[in-house]
Amino acid sequence: MSLNQELTDLLTAEGCTILGFADLRILQEEPRKKLDTGIIVGFPYTAEGMKENLAGNPDKFWRDAGATFEPLERFTEKVVQFLKERKYKANTKTYKQTVVTAKTVGTLSGIGWIGRCAMLTTKETGPALRLSVILTNAPFECGTPITKSLCPEDCTACADICPAGAVKGGLWERGVHRDEFFDVTACGKGRGNKKNPCNNLCIAVCPYAKTGLGYE
């Protein structure tokens, strides 16, 4: 049985349905400490929380979002244990200020792309998920990278609902800077608005999230 299948079976038994393997060798060596493979695991938010949020009741969304930490930490611990038992390195730092982020690993693994709202977006859950990354030197078979957005060109749902106007409406592809399609400063101000916080409505309104999680 391959390493991929062993780890997939282990995590599936734990309830993990979002898993990818990325070849990081196209990235700079130093930020990733010469670890060639990125493993990304995810856990989705709930349909109920998403639906309530769209209805103007964000409390359940925030409670459910907080509840994703436990399973995600459990998945990460299982991956680290799996690797160390086989004498491989395991680094759980995502290097947010460098090139090895969850978004980078997610697109290189082929599990998703960067949506209009600048979040990793998957066909299964849209951007409605929390992610964790483990870097390793284990020889996993890696997925095929996604290099262009798979958001429909005519879909402007997240741009239309964003109260801060942070979503500019453009589409991501590798090499395109985030600033060309997303205003991170406006997003920060919107999220920090105590009178009218955005409550991550761009996540809840995504058609991929609605279809994948089963709510309208």
C-alpha positions as CSV (number, residue, x, y, z in Angstrom):
1,M,0.0,0.0,0.0
2,S,1.3,3.4,-0.9
3,L,2.1,6.2,1.6
4,N,-0.8,8.2,0.1
5,Q,-3.3,5.4,0.5
6,E,-2.1,4.7,4.1
7,L,-2.5,8.3,5.2
8,T,-5.8,8.7,3.3
9,D,-7.3,5.7,5.0
10,L,-6.1,6.9,8.4
11,L,-7.6,10.3,8.0
12,T,-10.8,9.1,6.4
13,A,-11.4,7.0,9.5
14,E,-11.0,10.2,11.5
15,G,-13.6,12.0,9.4
16,C,-11.3,14.0,7.2
17,T,-12.6,14.4,3.7
18,I,-10.3,17.2,2.4
19,L,-6.7,16.1,1.8
20,G,-4.1,17.0,-0.7
21,F,-0.4,16.5,-1.5
22,A,1.7,19.2,-3.1
23,D,5.1,19.2,-4.8
24,L,6.8,22.2,-3.4
25,R,10.0,22.0,-5.4
26,I,9.0,24.9,-7.6
27,L,9.2,27.2,-4.5
28,Q,12.3,28.6,-2.8
29,E,14.1,26.2,-0.6
30,E,14.7,28.4,2.4
31,P,11.1,29.1,3.5
32,R,10.2,25.5,3.3
33,K,13.5,24.3,4.9
34,K,14.1,22.1,1.9
35,L,11.0,20.0,2.6
36,D,9.7,19.0,-0.8
37,T,6.1,18.0,0.0
38,G,3.2,19.9,1.5
39,I,0.2,18.0,3.0
40,I,-3.0,20.0,3.4
41,V,-6.0,18.9,5.4
42,G,-9.3,20.7,5.8
43,F,-12.5,20.7,7.8
44,P,-15.7,22.4,6.5
45,Y,-18.0,24.8,8.2
46,T,-21.6,23.7,8.7
47,A,-24.5,24.2,6.3
48,E,-26.6,25.4,9.2
49,G,-24.1,28.1,10.2
50,M,-23.7,29.3,6.6
51,K,-27.5,29.5,6.1
52,E,-28.0,31.3,9.4
53,N,-25.3,33.8,8.5
54,L,-26.9,34.7,5.2
55,A,-30.2,35.2,7.1
56,G,-28.5,37.8,9.3
57,N,-27.8,35.6,12.3
58,P,-24.0,35.1,12.4
59,D,-23.8,33.6,16.0
60,K,-24.1,30.0,14.9
61,F,-21.6,30.6,12.1
62,W,-19.0,31.8,14.6
63,R,-19.7,29.0,17.1
64,D,-19.4,26.4,14.3
65,A,-16.3,28.1,12.9
66,G,-14.7,27.8,16.4
67,A,-15.7,24.1,16.6
68,T,-13.6,23.3,13.5
69,F,-10.3,23.8,15.4
70,E,-10.6,20.5,17.3
71,P,-11.0,18.1,14.4
72,L,-8.4,20.0,12.3
73,E,-5.9,19.8,15.1
74,R,-6.6,16.1,15.5
75,F,-6.0,15.5,11.8
76,T,-2.8,17.5,11.9
77,E,-1.6,15.5,14.9
78,K,-2.4,12.2,13.1
79,V,-0.4,13.3,10.1
80,V,2.6,14.3,12.2
81,Q,2.5,11.0,14.1
82,F,2.1,9.0,10.9
83,L,5.2,10.7,9.4
84,K,7.4,10.5,12.5
85,E,6.6,6.8,13.0
86,R,8.1,6.3,9.5
87,K,11.1,8.5,10.3
88,Y,10.1,11.4,8.1
89,K,10.2,15.1,9.0
90,A,7.0,16.9,9.8
91,N,6.8,20.7,10.1
92,T,3.4,22.3,10.8
93,K,4.5,25.9,10.3
94,T,2.8,27.5,7.2
95,Y,5.1,30.5,6.9
96,K,2.3,33.0,6.4
97,Q,4.7,35.8,5.5
98,T,6.6,33.8,2.9
99,V,5.7,31.6,-0.1
100,V,4.5,28.5,1.8
101,T,1.0,29.3,2.9
102,A,-2.1,27.1,3.0
103,K,-3.3,28.8,-0.2
104,T,-0.1,28.0,-2.0
105,V,-0.1,24.4,-0.8
106,G,-3.8,24.1,-1.7
107,T,-3.4,25.3,-5.3
108,L,-0.2,23.2,-5.8
109,S,-1.9,20.1,-4.5
110,G,-4.9,20.6,-6.9
111,I,-7.6,20.6,-4.2
112,G,-8.6,24.2,-4.9
113,W,-7.9,27.6,-6.4
114,I,-7.9,31.2,-5.1
115,G,-11.5,32.6,-5.4
116,R,-12.6,36.2,-6.0
117,C,-12.6,36.7,-2.2
118,A,-8.9,35.7,-2.0
119,M,-9.6,32.5,-0.1
120,L,-8.7,28.9,-1.1
121,T,-11.9,27.6,-2.8
122,T,-12.7,24.0,-3.5
123,K,-15.4,22.4,-5.6
124,E,-16.5,20.4,-2.5
125,T,-17.1,23.3,-0.1
126,G,-16.2,26.5,-1.8
127,P,-14.2,28.7,0.7
128,A,-16.2,27.4,3.6
129,L,-13.4,25.4,5.4
130,R,-10.5,25.8,7.7
131,L,-7.1,24.5,6.7
132,S,-3.9,23.2,8.1
133,V,-0.6,22.4,6.4
134,I,2.3,20.0,7.2
135,L,5.6,20.1,5.3
136,T,7.6,16.9,5.0
137,N,10.4,15.1,3.2
138,A,8.2,12.0,2.7
139,P,7.9,10.8,-0.9
140,F,4.2,11.2,-1.5
141,E,2.6,11.2,-4.9
142,C,1.4,14.8,-5.5
143,G,-1.6,16.2,-7.2
144,T,-1.8,18.3,-10.3
145,P,-1.6,22.0,-9.5
146,I,-4.5,24.4,-10.3
147,T,-3.1,27.5,-11.9
148,K,-6.3,29.4,-12.8
149,S,-9.5,30.3,-11.0
150,L,-12.4,27.9,-11.6
151,C,-14.9,30.6,-10.4
152,P,-17.5,31.2,-13.2
153,E,-16.7,34.4,-15.0
154,D,-20.3,35.6,-14.6
155,C,-20.5,34.9,-10.9
156,T,-20.2,38.0,-8.7
157,A,-22.0,36.7,-5.6
158,C,-19.1,37.5,-3.2
159,A,-18.4,40.9,-4.8
160,D,-22.1,41.8,-4.6
161,I,-22.5,40.9,-0.9
162,C,-19.2,42.4,0.4
163,P,-20.1,45.5,2.4
164,A,-16.6,46.8,2.2
165,G,-16.2,46.5,-1.5
166,A,-13.1,44.4,-1.0
167,V,-13.9,42.0,-3.8
168,K,-13.0,43.7,-7.0
169,G,-14.4,41.1,-9.3
170,G,-11.3,39.9,-11.1
171,L,-10.1,36.3,-11.4
172,W,-6.9,34.8,-10.0
173,E,-4.3,32.9,-11.9
174,R,-0.8,32.0,-10.9
175,G,1.4,35.1,-11.2
176,V,-1.4,37.6,-10.7
177,H,-1.0,39.6,-7.5
178,R,-3.8,39.5,-5.1
179,D,-4.2,43.3,-5.2
180,E,-5.4,43.1,-8.8
181,F,-8.6,41.3,-7.7
182,F,-8.9,41.9,-4.0
183,D,-8.5,44.9,-1.6
184,V,-7.1,43.4,1.6
185,T,-7.1,46.8,3.4
186,A,-10.8,47.3,2.7
187,C,-11.5,43.7,3.8
188,G,-9.7,44.4,7.1
189,K,-11.7,47.5,7.7
190,G,-14.9,45.7,6.9
191,R,-14.2,42.8,9.2
192,G,-13.3,45.2,12.0
193,N,-16.4,47.3,11.7
194,K,-18.2,46.8,15.0
195,K,-21.5,48.4,13.9
196,N,-21.7,46.4,10.6
197,P,-19.1,43.6,10.5
198,C,-19.0,41.5,7.3
199,N,-19.2,38.2,9.2
200,N,-17.5,36.4,6.3
201,L,-20.6,36.6,4.1
202,C,-18.5,36.1,1.0
203,I,-17.9,32.5,2.3
204,A,-21.6,31.8,2.9
205,V,-22.8,33.2,-0.4
206,C,-20.4,31.2,-2.6
207,P,-22.4,28.8,-5.0
208,Y,-19.7,26.1,-4.5
209,A,-20.3,26.2,-0.7
210,K,-24.1,26.2,-1.1
211,T,-24.0,23.2,-3.4
212,G,-21.3,21.3,-1.6
213,L,-22.7,21.7,1.9
214,G,-26.3,21.5,0.7
215,Y,-28.1,24.8,1.7
216,E,-29.7,27.7,0.0
